[in-house]
Amino acid sequence: MLNDVRTNIGLAFSVIALCCIACLGCGSSNADATSKVMAPLAASDLGGAVPAAAASPRTGSAARAKPRPGAKTKVLARAGDRSYDKTFDDLRFEMTVGEKFQRSMLTQEIEALHGQKIRIRGYILPTPQNHGIKQFVLVRDNQECCFGPGAALYDCILVEMKSGRTADFTIRPIAIEGEFEIREFVIDGKHLAIYHVDADSAG
Protein backbone atom coordinates (compact mmCIF):
# COMPACT_ATOMS: atom_id res chain seq x y z
CA MET A 1 0.00 0.00 0.00
CA LEU A 2 2.78 2.43 0.92
CA ASN A 3 4.56 1.73 -2.38
CA ASP A 4 1.32 2.42 -4.29
CA VAL A 5 0.92 5.73 -2.49
CA ARG A 6 4.52 6.73 -3.19
CA THR A 7 4.11 5.74 -6.86
CA ASN A 8 0.93 7.77 -7.34
CA ILE A 9 2.25 10.80 -5.48
CA GLY A 10 5.55 10.47 -7.35
CA LEU A 11 3.67 10.63 -10.65
CA ALA A 12 1.86 13.74 -9.48
CA PHE A 13 5.09 15.43 -8.51
CA SER A 14 6.64 14.50 -11.86
CA VAL A 15 3.93 16.75 -13.32
CA ILE A 16 5.03 19.53 -10.96
CA ALA A 17 8.56 19.10 -12.27
CA LEU A 18 7.33 19.47 -15.83
CA CYS A 19 5.33 22.54 -14.80
CA CYS A 20 8.56 24.00 -13.44
CA ILE A 21 10.17 23.40 -16.84
CA ALA A 22 7.19 25.06 -18.49
CA CYS A 23 7.56 28.12 -16.29
CA LEU A 24 11.09 28.71 -17.53
CA GLY A 25 9.57 29.52 -20.92
CA CYS A 26 6.64 31.65 -19.84
CA GLY A 27 6.56 34.94 -21.69
CA SER A 28 9.80 34.18 -23.50
CA SER A 29 11.08 32.64 -26.72
CA ASN A 30 11.17 29.26 -24.97
CA ALA A 31 7.38 29.08 -24.72
CA ASP A 32 6.92 27.20 -28.00
CA ALA A 33 9.49 24.60 -27.01
CA THR A 34 7.79 24.21 -23.66
CA SER A 35 4.39 23.56 -25.21
CA LYS A 36 5.95 20.75 -27.27
CA VAL A 37 7.22 19.17 -24.06
CA MET A 38 3.82 19.41 -22.35
CA ALA A 39 1.68 18.29 -25.30
CA PRO A 40 2.72 14.59 -25.30
CA LEU A 41 2.13 14.50 -21.54
CA ALA A 42 -1.37 15.87 -21.97
CA ALA A 43 -2.20 13.33 -24.64
CA SER A 44 -0.77 10.19 -23.09
CA ASP A 45 0.01 10.29 -19.39
CA LEU A 46 -2.87 12.46 -18.20
CA GLY A 47 -5.69 11.52 -20.52
CA GLY A 48 -5.96 15.10 -21.72
CA ALA A 49 -6.59 16.42 -18.21
CA VAL A 50 -4.08 19.25 -18.22
CA PRO A 51 -5.04 22.84 -17.38
CA ALA A 52 -4.93 25.05 -20.46
CA ALA A 53 -2.31 27.24 -18.79
CA ALA A 54 0.08 24.31 -18.56
CA ALA A 55 -0.56 23.01 -22.08
CA SER A 56 -0.44 26.39 -23.82
CA PRO A 57 1.73 29.00 -22.09
CA ARG A 58 0.60 32.51 -22.92
CA THR A 59 2.90 35.22 -24.17
CA GLY A 60 2.70 38.93 -24.88
CA SER A 61 0.23 41.32 -23.32
CA ALA A 62 -2.23 38.50 -22.53
CA ALA A 63 0.24 36.74 -20.22
CA ARG A 64 -0.57 36.85 -16.52
CA ALA A 65 1.86 38.33 -14.06
CA LYS A 66 3.66 35.59 -12.15
CA PRO A 67 1.98 35.34 -8.73
CA ARG A 68 4.06 35.48 -5.58
CA PRO A 69 4.28 32.28 -3.53
CA GLY A 70 1.28 32.31 -1.24
CA ALA A 71 -0.39 35.24 -3.02
CA LYS A 72 -4.15 35.27 -2.42
CA THR A 73 -6.23 34.45 -5.49
CA LYS A 74 -9.77 35.74 -5.98
CA VAL A 75 -11.39 32.35 -6.54
CA LEU A 76 -9.97 30.95 -3.29
CA ALA A 77 -10.19 34.10 -1.19
CA ARG A 78 -13.40 33.06 0.60
CA ALA A 79 -12.93 29.85 2.58
CA GLY A 80 -16.42 29.40 4.00
CA ASP A 81 -18.31 29.85 7.23
CA ARG A 82 -17.35 26.71 9.15
CA SER A 83 -15.08 27.07 12.15
CA TYR A 84 -12.62 24.65 10.55
CA ASP A 85 -12.57 26.30 7.10
CA LYS A 86 -9.02 27.25 6.14
CA THR A 87 -7.19 28.75 3.19
CA PHE A 88 -3.66 28.20 1.94
CA ASP A 89 -2.84 31.53 3.56
CA ASP A 90 -3.37 29.84 6.93
CA LEU A 91 -0.56 27.40 6.03
CA ARG A 92 2.03 30.01 5.11
CA PHE A 93 5.28 30.48 6.99
CA GLU A 94 8.54 32.34 6.46
CA MET A 95 10.80 30.53 4.01
CA THR A 96 13.11 31.93 1.36
CA VAL A 97 13.39 30.43 -2.11
CA GLY A 98 15.86 27.54 -2.10
CA GLU A 99 16.02 27.35 1.69
CA LYS A 100 15.96 23.86 3.21
CA PHE A 101 12.83 23.13 5.21
CA GLN A 102 13.08 22.81 8.98
CA ARG A 103 10.11 21.90 11.19
CA SER A 104 10.97 24.89 13.39
CA MET A 105 9.87 27.19 10.53
CA LEU A 106 6.22 26.36 11.15
CA THR A 107 4.17 28.78 13.21
CA GLN A 108 2.34 27.77 16.38
CA GLU A 109 -0.94 28.23 14.53
CA ILE A 110 0.09 25.71 11.86
CA GLU A 111 1.38 23.25 14.45
CA ALA A 112 -1.96 23.54 16.25
CA LEU A 113 -3.76 22.31 13.12
CA HIS A 114 -1.97 18.94 13.25
CA GLY A 115 -4.55 16.23 13.85
CA GLN A 116 -7.46 18.67 13.43
CA LYS A 117 -10.30 18.57 10.93
CA ILE A 118 -10.07 21.18 8.18
CA ARG A 119 -11.86 22.13 5.00
CA ILE A 120 -9.77 23.83 2.34
CA ARG A 121 -10.25 24.80 -1.29
CA GLY A 122 -7.76 24.31 -4.10
CA TYR A 123 -7.15 22.54 -7.39
CA ILE A 124 -6.33 18.91 -8.15
CA LEU A 125 -2.96 18.62 -9.82
CA PRO A 126 -3.49 16.55 -13.01
CA THR A 127 -3.22 12.82 -12.37
CA PRO A 128 -2.80 9.76 -14.64
CA GLN A 129 -6.52 9.04 -14.16
CA ASN A 130 -9.70 11.11 -14.20
CA HIS A 131 -12.03 9.02 -12.05
CA GLY A 132 -11.75 6.94 -8.91
CA ILE A 133 -8.71 8.87 -7.69
CA LYS A 134 -7.48 7.76 -4.27
CA GLN A 135 -4.42 9.98 -3.86
CA PHE A 136 -3.68 13.38 -5.40
CA VAL A 137 -1.95 16.68 -4.81
CA LEU A 138 -4.16 19.67 -3.95
CA VAL A 139 -2.50 22.88 -5.10
CA ARG A 140 -3.23 26.47 -4.27
CA ASP A 141 -3.93 27.62 -7.81
CA ASN A 142 -3.77 26.53 -11.42
CA GLN A 143 -2.60 29.84 -12.84
CA GLU A 144 0.17 29.80 -15.38
CA CYS A 145 3.62 29.52 -13.76
CA CYS A 146 2.43 29.42 -10.15
CA PHE A 147 4.45 26.28 -9.47
CA GLY A 148 7.59 27.21 -11.29
CA PRO A 149 10.73 28.64 -9.70
CA GLY A 150 9.73 30.35 -6.46
CA ALA A 151 6.78 28.11 -5.59
CA ALA A 152 6.66 27.22 -1.92
CA LEU A 153 6.10 24.04 0.09
CA TYR A 154 3.02 25.54 1.70
CA ASP A 155 1.32 25.78 -1.69
CA CYS A 156 0.41 22.08 -1.89
CA ILE A 157 -1.17 19.33 0.19
CA LEU A 158 -0.93 15.59 -0.36
CA VAL A 159 -4.47 14.20 -0.15
CA GLU A 160 -5.32 10.57 0.51
CA MET A 161 -8.98 9.64 0.31
CA LYS A 162 -10.22 7.50 3.19
CA SER A 163 -11.19 3.87 2.57
CA GLY A 164 -14.10 3.59 0.17
CA ARG A 165 -13.85 7.26 -0.90
CA THR A 166 -12.52 8.56 -4.22
CA ALA A 167 -12.31 11.83 -6.14
CA ASP A 168 -12.78 12.79 -9.79
CA PHE A 169 -10.45 15.14 -11.62
CA THR A 170 -11.78 18.59 -12.49
CA ILE A 171 -10.19 21.83 -13.60
CA ARG A 172 -12.51 23.70 -11.24
CA PRO A 173 -11.59 24.47 -7.63
CA ILE A 174 -12.74 21.87 -5.13
CA ALA A 175 -13.03 21.67 -1.36
CA ILE A 176 -11.49 18.79 0.56
CA GLU A 177 -12.50 17.96 4.10
CA GLY A 178 -10.59 15.72 6.47
CA GLU A 179 -7.85 15.35 9.06
CA PHE A 180 -4.84 17.61 8.56
CA GLU A 181 -1.34 16.40 9.35
CA ILE A 182 2.15 17.81 9.13
CA ARG A 183 3.80 14.92 7.35
CA GLU A 184 7.04 15.46 5.48
CA PHE A 185 7.23 13.83 2.05
CA VAL A 186 10.88 13.56 1.01
CA ILE A 187 12.46 11.97 -2.07
CA ASP A 188 16.22 11.87 -2.56
CA GLY A 189 16.69 14.23 0.36
CA LYS A 190 14.35 16.88 -1.08
CA HIS A 191 11.08 17.96 0.52
CA LEU A 192 8.28 17.78 -2.04
CA ALA A 193 5.49 18.37 0.48
CA ILE A 194 4.98 18.80 4.20
CA TYR A 195 1.19 18.79 4.51
CA HIS A 196 -1.16 15.80 4.31
CA VAL A 197 -4.91 15.34 4.61
CA ASP A 198 -6.82 12.08 5.10
CA ALA A 199 -9.93 13.23 3.27
CA ASP A 200 -13.56 12.30 3.98
CA SER A 201 -14.71 14.18 0.90
CA ALA A 202 -13.42 16.06 -2.14
CA GLY A 203 -15.72 17.94 -4.44
Helices and strands as residue ranges (DSSP letters): H 2-23, H 31-40, I 41-45, H 52-55, G 60-62, G 74-76, E 85-86, G 88-91, G 103-105, H 108-113, E 117-124, E 135-139, G 153-155, E 156-161, E 174-187, E 190-202
